[in-house]
């Protein structure tokens, strides 16, 4: 009689990077919680959570720092004397810094950074 120790262990299934990225993208597009999404696709919750962490790490280590000048429509600008200081500086949760020489109208500030808390 064989004991459970004598049985060969099943190899853990591996998911390709392409499949992992597709599932993470599907999760982000869904309006589901992590748990609900995992139940729907038959994926362990801890696996999705690890993939999300892994994706954030990959994005942070690979993403180059780029700067883009953005011109605002004249009607959204608040007029004031121009000086060398920054009127508004926003640092996002990902570490991106946005600097504006002119103050922003509150509605435009909410558009630029919708998840910001004041």
C-alpha positions as CSV (number, residue, x, y, z in Angstrom):
1,X,0.0,0.0,0.0
2,X,1.4,3.4,-1.0
3,X,1.3,6.2,1.4
4,X,0.6,9.8,0.4
5,X,4.3,10.6,0.7
6,X,5.1,8.1,-2.0
7,X,2.8,9.7,-4.6
8,X,4.4,12.0,-7.0
9,X,3.3,15.6,-6.5
10,X,1.5,17.3,-9.4
11,X,3.5,20.1,-10.9
12,X,2.0,23.5,-10.4
13,X,0.5,25.0,-13.5
14,X,2.4,28.0,-14.9
15,X,0.8,30.8,-16.7
16,X,2.5,32.5,-19.6
17,X,3.3,36.2,-19.4
18,X,0.9,36.9,-22.2
19,X,-2.0,35.1,-20.4
20,X,-1.1,36.8,-17.1
21,X,-1.1,40.3,-18.8
22,X,-4.4,39.5,-20.6
23,X,-6.1,38.5,-17.3
24,X,-4.8,41.5,-15.5
25,X,-6.0,43.7,-18.3
26,X,-9.4,42.0,-18.2
27,X,-9.6,42.6,-14.4
28,X,-8.8,46.3,-14.8
29,X,-11.5,46.7,-17.5
30,X,-14.1,44.9,-15.4
31,X,-16.1,46.6,-12.7
32,X,-15.6,43.6,-10.4
33,X,-13.8,43.3,-7.1
34,X,-10.7,41.2,-7.1
35,X,-12.5,38.4,-5.4
36,X,-15.5,38.5,-7.7
37,X,-13.2,38.6,-10.8
38,X,-11.2,35.6,-9.5
39,X,-14.3,33.6,-8.8
40,X,-15.6,34.4,-12.3
41,X,-12.4,33.2,-14.1
42,X,-11.4,30.5,-11.7
43,X,-8.2,32.1,-10.5
44,X,-7.0,32.1,-6.9
45,X,-7.3,35.5,-5.3
46,X,-3.7,35.5,-4.1
47,X,-2.5,34.8,-7.7
48,X,-4.2,37.9,-9.1
49,X,-2.9,40.0,-6.2
50,X,0.6,38.8,-6.9
51,X,0.2,39.5,-10.6
52,X,-1.0,43.1,-9.8
53,X,2.1,43.7,-7.5
54,X,4.4,42.2,-10.2
55,X,2.8,44.4,-12.9
56,X,3.3,47.5,-10.8
57,X,6.9,46.6,-10.1
58,X,7.5,46.0,-13.8
59,X,5.9,49.3,-14.8
60,X,7.9,51.2,-12.2
61,X,11.2,49.7,-13.3
62,X,10.7,49.9,-17.0
63,X,8.8,53.2,-17.4
64,X,11.1,55.9,-18.7
65,X,10.7,59.4,-17.3
66,X,9.2,61.6,-19.9
67,X,8.1,65.2,-19.9
68,X,5.4,66.7,-22.1
69,X,4.5,70.3,-22.3
70,X,0.7,70.7,-22.2
71,X,-1.0,73.9,-23.4
72,X,-4.2,74.8,-21.8
73,X,-7.1,76.5,-23.6
74,X,-7.1,80.3,-22.8
75,X,-10.5,80.1,-21.2
76,X,-9.3,77.7,-18.5
77,X,-6.3,79.7,-17.5
78,X,-6.4,81.9,-14.4
79,X,-4.7,85.2,-15.3
80,X,-1.9,86.5,-13.0
81,X,1.5,88.1,-13.3
82,X,4.1,85.6,-14.6
83,X,6.8,84.7,-12.2
84,X,9.6,82.0,-12.1
85,X,8.0,80.0,-9.3
86,X,5.5,77.1,-9.8
87,X,2.0,78.1,-9.0
88,X,0.9,74.4,-8.7
89,X,3.0,71.2,-8.2
90,X,1.3,67.8,-8.2
91,X,3.2,64.6,-7.3
92,X,1.2,61.5,-8.2
93,X,1.1,58.3,-6.3
94,X,3.4,56.8,-9.0
95,X,6.0,59.6,-8.4
96,X,5.2,61.6,-11.5
97,X,5.5,65.4,-10.9
98,X,3.3,67.9,-12.7
99,X,4.3,71.6,-12.4
100,X,2.3,74.5,-13.6
101,X,3.4,78.1,-13.9
102,X,-0.1,79.4,-13.8
103,X,-2.7,78.5,-11.2
104,X,-5.4,76.1,-12.3
105,X,-9.1,76.6,-12.1
106,X,-10.6,74.1,-9.6
107,X,-12.5,72.3,-12.4
108,X,-9.4,71.9,-14.4
109,X,-7.4,70.7,-11.4
110,X,-9.9,67.9,-10.9
111,X,-9.6,67.0,-14.5
112,X,-5.8,66.9,-14.4
113,X,-5.7,64.8,-11.2
114,X,-9.1,63.2,-10.6
115,X,-7.9,61.0,-7.8
116,X,-6.1,63.7,-5.8
117,X,-7.3,64.5,-2.3
118,X,-7.1,68.0,-0.9
